[in-house]
Amino acid sequence: MTTTVTSKGQVTIPKRVRDFLGLVPGSAVDFEVSAEGEVTLRAAGRISKRPKNRFGRLRGRATVRMRTEEILALTRGS
């Protein structure tokens, strides 16, 4: 697999490699350089607390106990 380095020194890790390593946005990675000059990319094991998808942060539980009619009255302004 070949990828290109940007002017900022960034590369895109191919999806197949991200999936294999279990990398998600916010994942940390380690680069190890051997004496022979080979570079190894490893998942660092620290994953960000960011949700895996854009709806994950919306999940939760209501802390106020209200009946449906009360919630609808609030949203409708009555």
Biopython code that builds the backbone (N, CA, C, O; Angstrom):
import numpy as np
from Bio.PDB.StructureBuilder import StructureBuilder

atoms = [
    (1, "MET", "N", (0.844, -1.176, 0.000)),
    (1, "MET", "CA", (0.000, 0.000, 0.000)),
    (1, "MET", "C", (0.890, 1.240, 0.000)),
    (1, "MET", "O", (1.828, 1.346, 0.790)),
    (2, "THR", "N", (0.596, 2.131, -0.856)),
    (2, "THR", "CA", (1.368, 3.364, -0.960)),
    (2, "THR", "C", (0.474, 4.541, -0.631)),
    (2, "THR", "O", (-0.698, 4.566, -1.007)),
    (3, "THR", "N", (1.025, 5.508, 0.068)),
    (3, "THR", "CA", (0.310, 6.738, 0.377)),
    (3, "THR", "C", (1.279, 7.895, 0.203)),
    (3, "THR", "O", (2.490, 7.684, 0.132)),
    (4, "THR", "N", (0.767, 9.101, 0.134)),
    (4, "THR", "CA", (1.586, 10.284, -0.117)),
    (4, "THR", "C", (1.670, 11.141, 1.130)),
    (4, "THR", "O", (0.693, 11.284, 1.866)),
    (5, "VAL", "N", (2.839, 11.709, 1.361)),
    (5, "VAL", "CA", (3.045, 12.615, 2.489)),
    (5, "VAL", "C", (2.643, 14.020, 2.045)),
    (5, "VAL", "O", (3.054, 14.480, 0.979)),
    (6, "THR", "N", (1.828, 14.710, 2.877)),
    (6, "THR", "CA", (1.415, 16.075, 2.555)),
    (6, "THR", "C", (2.523, 17.057, 2.909)),
    (6, "THR", "O", (3.538, 16.672, 3.491)),
    (7, "SER", "N", (2.332, 18.317, 2.560)),
    (7, "SER", "CA", (3.319, 19.352, 2.884)),
    (7, "SER", "C", (3.458, 19.548, 4.386)),
    (7, "SER", "O", (4.469, 20.083, 4.842)),
    (8, "LYS", "N", (2.464, 19.126, 5.165)),
    (8, "LYS", "CA", (2.522, 19.220, 6.624)),
    (8, "LYS", "C", (3.118, 17.955, 7.255)),
    (8, "LYS", "O", (3.184, 17.851, 8.480)),
    (9, "GLY", "N", (3.547, 17.001, 6.435)),
    (9, "GLY", "CA", (4.121, 15.771, 6.955)),
    (9, "GLY", "C", (3.080, 14.751, 7.377)),
    (9, "GLY", "O", (3.397, 13.827, 8.126)),
    (10, "GLN", "N", (1.857, 14.895, 6.919)),
    (10, "GLN", "CA", (0.774, 13.990, 7.289)),
    (10, "GLN", "C", (0.562, 12.938, 6.214)),
    (10, "GLN", "O", (0.797, 13.180, 5.030)),
    (11, "VAL", "N", (0.114, 11.765, 6.648)),
    (11, "VAL", "CA", (-0.262, 10.703, 5.716)),
    (11, "VAL", "C", (-1.618, 10.150, 6.138)),
    (11, "VAL", "O", (-2.015, 10.260, 7.298)),
    (12, "THR", "N", (-2.306, 9.566, 5.195)),
    (12, "THR", "CA", (-3.558, 8.886, 5.500)),
    (12, "THR", "C", (-3.244, 7.417, 5.690)),
    (12, "THR", "O", (-2.656, 6.784, 4.813)),
    (13, "ILE", "N", (-3.631, 6.872, 6.828)),
    (13, "ILE", "CA", (-3.440, 5.444, 7.084)),
    (13, "ILE", "C", (-4.551, 4.719, 6.338)),
    (13, "ILE", "O", (-5.729, 4.997, 6.565)),
    (14, "PRO", "N", (-4.197, 3.798, 5.455)),
    (14, "PRO", "CA", (-5.230, 3.103, 4.672)),
    (14, "PRO", "C", (-6.262, 2.422, 5.573)),
    (14, "PRO", "O", (-5.941, 1.943, 6.661)),
    (15, "LYS", "N", (-7.508, 2.390, 5.093)),
    (15, "LYS", "CA", (-8.616, 1.838, 5.876)),
    (15, "LYS", "C", (-8.339, 0.409, 6.320)),
    (15, "LYS", "O", (-8.648, 0.042, 7.453)),
    (16, "ARG", "N", (-7.769, -0.385, 5.455)),
    (16, "ARG", "CA", (-7.477, -1.781, 5.802)),
    (16, "ARG", "C", (-6.550, -1.855, 7.015)),
    (16, "ARG", "O", (-6.726, -2.718, 7.874)),
    (17, "VAL", "N", (-5.563, -0.958, 7.093)),
    (17, "VAL", "CA", (-4.633, -0.930, 8.225)),
    (17, "VAL", "C", (-5.343, -0.398, 9.469)),
    (17, "VAL", "O", (-5.174, -0.946, 10.558)),
    (18, "ARG", "N", (-6.148, 0.683, 9.312)),
    (18, "ARG", "CA", (-6.898, 1.226, 10.460)),
    (18, "ARG", "C", (-7.811, 0.166, 11.055)),
    (18, "ARG", "O", (-7.882, 0.014, 12.275)),
    (19, "ASP", "N", (-8.507, -0.563, 10.198)),
    (19, "ASP", "CA", (-9.402, -1.617, 10.677)),
    (19, "ASP", "C", (-8.621, -2.717, 11.384)),
    (19, "ASP", "O", (-9.043, -3.191, 12.439)),
    (20, "PHE", "N", (-7.495, -3.128, 10.821)),
    (20, "PHE", "CA", (-6.677, -4.181, 11.412)),
    (20, "PHE", "C", (-6.177, -3.791, 12.802)),
    (20, "PHE", "O", (-6.169, -4.615, 13.717)),
    (21, "LEU", "N", (-5.757, -2.527, 12.958)),
    (21, "LEU", "CA", (-5.238, -2.057, 14.243)),
    (21, "LEU", "C", (-6.335, -1.582, 15.192)),
    (21, "LEU", "O", (-6.071, -1.312, 16.364)),
    (22, "GLY", "N", (-7.567, -1.480, 14.689)),
    (22, "GLY", "CA", (-8.670, -1.008, 15.528)),
    (22, "GLY", "C", (-8.584, 0.485, 15.801)),
    (22, "GLY", "O", (-9.005, 0.941, 16.864)),
    (23, "LEU", "N", (-8.047, 1.253, 14.861)),
    (23, "LEU", "CA", (-7.888, 2.692, 15.048)),
    (23, "LEU", "C", (-9.177, 3.426, 14.716)),
    (23, "LEU", "O", (-9.817, 3.149, 13.702)),
    (24, "VAL", "N", (-9.548, 4.350, 15.566)),
    (24, "VAL", "CA", (-10.696, 5.230, 15.353)),
    (24, "VAL", "C", (-10.208, 6.661, 15.519)),
    (24, "VAL", "O", (-9.111, 6.866, 16.037)),
    (25, "PRO", "N", (-10.982, 7.658, 15.101)),
    (25, "PRO", "CA", (-10.546, 9.036, 15.308)),
    (25, "PRO", "C", (-10.187, 9.284, 16.778)),
    (25, "PRO", "O", (-10.963, 8.963, 17.678)),
    (26, "GLY", "N", (-9.021, 9.849, 17.004)),
    (26, "GLY", "CA", (-8.553, 10.111, 18.355)),
    (26, "GLY", "C", (-7.634, 9.031, 18.904)),
    (26, "GLY", "O", (-7.073, 9.200, 19.986)),
    (27, "SER", "N", (-7.465, 7.918, 18.181)),
    (27, "SER", "CA", (-6.571, 6.850, 18.628)),
    (27, "SER", "C", (-5.127, 7.331, 18.603)),
    (27, "SER", "O", (-4.738, 8.120, 17.742)),
    (28, "ALA", "N", (-4.343, 6.848, 19.553)),
    (28, "ALA", "CA", (-2.907, 7.146, 19.578)),
    (28, "ALA", "C", (-2.170, 6.004, 18.892)),
    (28, "ALA", "O", (-2.571, 4.845, 18.996)),
    (29, "VAL", "N", (-1.097, 6.334, 18.196)),
    (29, "VAL", "CA", (-0.269, 5.326, 17.540)),
    (29, "VAL", "C", (1.185, 5.538, 17.929)),
    (29, "VAL", "O", (1.594, 6.649, 18.266)),
    (30, "ASP", "N", (1.952, 4.473, 17.880)),
    (30, "ASP", "CA", (3.393, 4.527, 18.138)),
    (30, "ASP", "C", (4.128, 4.172, 16.859)),
    (30, "ASP", "O", (3.719, 3.271, 16.126)),
    (31, "PHE", "N", (5.228, 4.894, 16.593)),
    (31, "PHE", "CA", (6.126, 4.561, 15.494)),
    (31, "PHE", "C", (7.416, 4.049, 16.116)),
    (31, "PHE", "O", (8.001, 4.720, 16.967)),
    (32, "GLU", "N", (7.863, 2.874, 15.705)),
    (32, "GLU", "CA", (9.117, 2.316, 16.196)),
    (32, "GLU", "C", (10.063, 2.170, 15.019)),
    (32, "GLU", "O", (9.686, 1.629, 13.979)),
    (33, "VAL", "N", (11.296, 2.651, 15.177)),
    (33, "VAL", "CA", (12.304, 2.563, 14.131)),
    (33, "VAL", "C", (13.341, 1.528, 14.559)),
    (33, "VAL", "O", (13.928, 1.638, 15.635)),
    (34, "SER", "N", (13.566, 0.514, 13.704)),
    (34, "SER", "CA", (14.548, -0.528, 14.019)),
    (34, "SER", "C", (15.939, -0.070, 13.597)),
    (34, "SER", "O", (16.085, 0.930, 12.894)),
    (35, "ALA", "N", (16.936, -0.791, 14.022)),
    (35, "ALA", "CA", (18.329, -0.482, 13.660)),
    (35, "ALA", "C", (18.538, -0.594, 12.154)),
    (35, "ALA", "O", (19.416, 0.060, 11.591)),
    (36, "GLU", "N", (17.721, -1.432, 11.503)),
    (36, "GLU", "CA", (17.835, -1.606, 10.047)),
    (36, "GLU", "C", (17.118, -0.509, 9.272)),
    (36, "GLU", "O", (17.197, -0.469, 8.044)),
    (37, "GLY", "N", (16.418, 0.382, 9.972)),
    (37, "GLY", "CA", (15.723, 1.485, 9.319)),
    (37, "GLY", "C", (14.271, 1.203, 8.976)),
    (37, "GLY", "O", (13.631, 2.001, 8.290)),
    (38, "GLU", "N", (13.746, 0.085, 9.440)),
    (38, "GLU", "CA", (12.336, -0.216, 9.202)),
    (38, "GLU", "C", (11.481, 0.460, 10.261)),
    (38, "GLU", "O", (11.863, 0.528, 11.429)),
    (39, "VAL", "N", (10.330, 0.957, 9.848)),
    (39, "VAL", "CA", (9.414, 1.644, 10.760)),
    (39, "VAL", "C", (8.184, 0.774, 10.959)),
    (39, "VAL", "O", (7.603, 0.264, 10.002)),
    (40, "THR", "N", (7.797, 0.614, 12.219)),
    (40, "THR", "CA", (6.611, -0.168, 12.569)),
    (40, "THR", "C", (5.575, 0.759, 13.190)),
    (40, "THR", "O", (5.891, 1.561, 14.069)),
    (41, "LEU", "N", (4.346, 0.643, 12.728)),
    (41, "LEU", "CA", (3.227, 1.412, 13.269)),
    (41, "LEU", "C", (2.421, 0.492, 14.165)),
    (41, "LEU", "O", (2.021, -0.594, 13.745)),
    (42, "ARG", "N", (2.178, 0.921, 15.408)),
    (42, "ARG", "CA", (1.394, 0.124, 16.353)),
    (42, "ARG", "C", (0.338, 1.002, 17.013)),
    (42, "ARG", "O", (0.547, 2.196, 17.228)),
    (43, "ALA", "N", (-0.793, 0.392, 17.328)),
    (43, "ALA", "CA", (-1.804, 1.095, 18.117)),
    (43, "ALA", "C", (-1.239, 1.253, 19.518)),
    (43, "ALA", "O", (-0.734, 0.287, 20.091)),
    (44, "ALA", "N", (-1.318, 2.470, 20.087)),
    (44, "ALA", "CA", (-0.737, 2.731, 21.394)),
    (44, "ALA", "C", (-1.628, 2.241, 22.530)),
    (44, "ALA", "O", (-1.187, 2.202, 23.679)),
    (45, "GLY", "N", (-2.854, 1.874, 22.240)),
    (45, "GLY", "CA", (-3.728, 1.352, 23.284)),
    (45, "GLY", "C", (-4.511, 2.419, 24.014)),
    (45, "GLY", "O", (-5.370, 2.102, 24.836)),
    (46, "ARG", "N", (-4.230, 3.681, 23.727)),
    (46, "ARG", "CA", (-4.995, 4.763, 24.351)),
    (46, "ARG", "C", (-5.947, 5.312, 23.314)),
    (46, "ARG", "O", (-5.526, 5.898, 22.317)),
    (47, "ILE", "N", (-7.225, 5.121, 23.550)),
    (47, "ILE", "CA", (-8.233, 5.614, 22.615)),
    (47, "ILE", "C", (-8.958, 6.779, 23.253)),
    (47, "ILE", "O", (-9.308, 6.748, 24.432)),
    (48, "SER", "N", (-9.170, 7.781, 22.469)),
    (48, "SER", "CA", (-9.863, 8.977, 22.940)),
    (48, "SER", "C", (-11.257, 8.621, 23.443)),
    (48, "SER", "O", (-11.806, 7.580, 23.084)),
    (49, "LYS", "N", (-11.822, 9.488, 24.273)),
    (49, "LYS", "CA", (-13.183, 9.297, 24.790)),
    (49, "LYS", "C", (-14.227, 9.716, 23.774)),
    (49, "LYS", "O", (-15.423, 9.672, 24.064)),
    (50, "ARG", "N", (-13.790, 10.129, 22.569)),
    (50, "ARG", "CA", (-14.748, 10.532, 21.551)),
    (50, "ARG", "C", (-15.649, 9.378, 21.174)),
    (50, "ARG", "O", (-15.204, 8.231, 21.140)),
    (51, "PRO", "N", (-16.907, 9.660, 20.890)),
    (51, "PRO", "CA", (-17.812, 8.590, 20.463)),
    (51, "PRO", "C", (-17.363, 8.014, 19.122)),
    (51, "PRO", "O", (-16.704, 8.698, 18.339)),
    (52, "LYS", "N", (-17.717, 6.767, 18.861)),
    (52, "LYS", "CA", (-17.341, 6.133, 17.609)),
    (52, "LYS", "C", (-18.131, 6.674, 16.424)),
    (52, "LYS", "O", (-17.691, 6.553, 15.281)),
    (53, "ASN", "N", (-19.279, 7.263, 16.680)),
    (53, "ASN", "CA", (-20.041, 7.851, 15.591)),
    (53, "ASN", "C", (-20.638, 9.175, 16.056)),
    (53, "ASN", "O", (-20.614, 9.493, 17.245)),
    (54, "ARG", "N", (-21.160, 9.922, 15.137)),
    (54, "ARG", "CA", (-21.626, 11.267, 15.474)),
    (54, "ARG", "C", (-22.868, 11.282, 16.361)),
    (54, "ARG", "O", (-23.195, 12.317, 16.941)),
    (55, "PHE", "N", (-23.557, 10.163, 16.476)),
    (55, "PHE", "CA", (-24.737, 10.111, 17.324)),
    (55, "PHE", "C", (-24.413, 9.617, 18.737)),
    (55, "PHE", "O", (-25.246, 9.727, 19.636)),
    (56, "GLY", "N", (-23.222, 9.080, 18.935)),
    (56, "GLY", "CA", (-22.833, 8.542, 20.225)),
    (56, "GLY", "C", (-22.882, 9.566, 21.338)),
    (56, "GLY", "O", (-23.248, 9.241, 22.467)),
    (57, "ARG", "N", (-22.514, 10.809, 21.030)),
    (57, "ARG", "CA", (-22.506, 11.841, 22.081)),
    (57, "ARG", "C", (-23.918, 12.266, 22.481)),
    (57, "ARG", "O", (-24.106, 12.894, 23.523)),
    (58, "LEU", "N", (-24.908, 11.926, 21.659)),
    (58, "LEU", "CA", (-26.284, 12.298, 21.962)),
    (58, "LEU", "C", (-26.975, 11.273, 22.854)),
    (58, "LEU", "O", (-28.037, 11.544, 23.414)),
    (59, "ARG", "N", (-26.382, 10.121, 22.979)),
    (59, "ARG", "CA", (-26.990, 9.077, 23.796)),
    (59, "ARG", "C", (-26.810, 9.387, 25.270)),
    (59, "ARG", "O", (-25.797, 9.950, 25.684)),
    (60, "GLY", "N", (-27.786, 9.019, 26.037)),
    (60, "GLY", "CA", (-27.702, 9.244, 27.468)),
    (60, "GLY", "C", (-29.040, 8.972, 28.109)),
    (60, "GLY", "O", (-29.915, 8.339, 27.517)),
    (61, "ARG", "N", (-29.189, 9.452, 29.315)),
    (61, "ARG", "CA", (-30.440, 9.256, 30.035)),
    (61, "ARG", "C", (-30.937, 10.596, 30.545)),
    (61, "ARG", "O", (-30.159, 11.468, 30.931)),
    (62, "ALA", "N", (-32.223, 10.731, 30.536)),
    (62, "ALA", "CA", (-32.825, 11.949, 31.071)),
    (62, "ALA", "C", (-32.673, 11.950, 32.588)),
    (62, "ALA", "O", (-32.809, 10.912, 33.236)),
    (63, "THR", "N", (-32.392, 13.118, 33.143)),
    (63, "THR", "CA", (-32.246, 13.211, 34.591)),
    (63, "THR", "C", (-33.484, 13.807, 35.246)),
    (63, "THR", "O", (-33.621, 13.784, 36.469)),
    (64, "VAL", "N", (-34.382, 14.338, 34.425)),
    (64, "VAL", "CA", (-35.620, 14.923, 34.945)),
    (64, "VAL", "C", (-36.761, 13.992, 34.585)),
    (64, "VAL", "O", (-36.917, 13.596, 33.430)),
    (65, "ARG", "N", (-37.544, 13.652, 35.570)),
    (65, "ARG", "CA", (-38.666, 12.742, 35.322)),
    (65, "ARG", "C", (-39.908, 13.564, 34.979)),
    (65, "ARG", "O", (-40.471, 14.256, 35.828)),
    (66, "MET", "N", (-40.317, 13.472, 33.723)),
    (66, "MET", "CA", (-41.503, 14.185, 33.260)),
    (66, "MET", "C", (-42.332, 13.223, 32.416)),
    (66, "MET", "O", (-41.809, 12.305, 31.786)),
    (67, "ARG", "N", (-43.619, 13.460, 32.424)),
    (67, "ARG", "CA", (-44.504, 12.685, 31.566)),
    (67, "ARG", "C", (-44.417, 13.247, 30.153)),
    (67, "ARG", "O", (-44.040, 14.402, 29.955)),
    (68, "THR", "N", (-44.766, 12.424, 29.179)),
    (68, "THR", "CA", (-44.719, 12.832, 27.780)),
    (68, "THR", "C", (-45.537, 14.088, 27.539)),
    (68, "THR", "O", (-45.111, 14.974, 26.798)),
    (69, "GLU", "N", (-46.712, 14.172, 28.160)),
    (69, "GLU", "CA", (-47.575, 15.331, 27.976)),
    (69, "GLU", "C", (-46.889, 16.611, 28.471)),
    (69, "GLU", "O", (-47.034, 17.669, 27.858)),
    (70, "GLU", "N", (-46.152, 16.515, 29.565)),
    (70, "GLU", "CA", (-45.442, 17.687, 30.106)),
    (70, "GLU", "C", (-44.316, 18.132, 29.171)),
    (70, "GLU", "O", (-44.101, 19.328, 28.975)),
    (71, "ILE", "N", (-43.606, 17.170, 28.602)),
    (71, "ILE", "CA", (-42.523, 17.499, 27.661)),
    (71, "ILE", "C", (-43.102, 18.149, 26.412)),
    (71, "ILE", "O", (-42.569, 19.147, 25.926)),
    (72, "LEU", "N", (-44.194, 17.587, 25.889)),
    (72, "LEU", "CA", (-44.815, 18.167, 24.706)),
    (72, "LEU", "C", (-45.331, 19.563, 24.976)),
    (72, "LEU", "O", (-45.225, 20.434, 24.113)),
    (73, "ALA", "N", (-45.884, 19.798, 26.144)),
    (73, "ALA", "CA", (-46.368, 21.135, 26.503)),
    (73, "ALA", "C", (-45.203, 22.125, 26.522)),
    (73, "ALA", "O", (-45.354, 23.264, 26.080)),
    (74, "LEU", "N", (-44.059, 21.708, 27.022)),
    (74, "LEU", "CA", (-42.884, 22.588, 27.046)),
    (74, "LEU", "C", (-42.391, 22.905, 25.637)),
    (74, "LEU", "O", (-42.065, 24.053, 25.335)),
    (75, "THR", "N", (-42.338, 21.893, 24.780)),
    (75, "THR", "CA", (-41.829, 22.106, 23.422)),
    (75, "THR", "C", (-42.803, 22.913, 22.569)),
    (75, "THR", "O", (-42.384, 23.613, 21.647)),
    (76, "ARG", "N", (-44.093, 22.823, 22.867)),
    (76, "ARG", "CA", (-45.084, 23.550, 22.075)),
    (76, "ARG", "C", (-45.345, 24.956, 22.641)),
    (76, "ARG", "O", (-46.007, 25.779, 22.009)),
    (77, "GLY", "N", (-44.821, 25.207, 23.822)),
    (77, "GLY", "CA", (-45.015, 26.533, 24.411)),
    (77, "GLY", "C", (-46.384, 26.755, 24.993)),
    (77, "GLY", "O", (-46.812, 27.902, 25.128)),
    (78, "SER", "N", (-47.094, 25.688, 25.345)),
    (78, "SER", "CA", (-48.426, 25.889, 25.911)),
    (78, "SER", "C", (-48.415, 25.764, 27.409)),
    (78, "SER", "O", (-49.457, 25.906, 28.048)),
]
sb = StructureBuilder()
sb.init_structure("model")
sb.init_model(0)
sb.init_chain("A")
sb.init_seg("    ")
for serial, (resi, resn, name, xyz) in enumerate(atoms, 1):
    if name == "N":
        sb.init_residue(resn, " ", resi, " ")
    sb.init_atom(name, np.array(xyz, "f"), 0.0, 1.0, " ", f" {name:<3s}", serial, name[0])
structure = sb.get_structure()
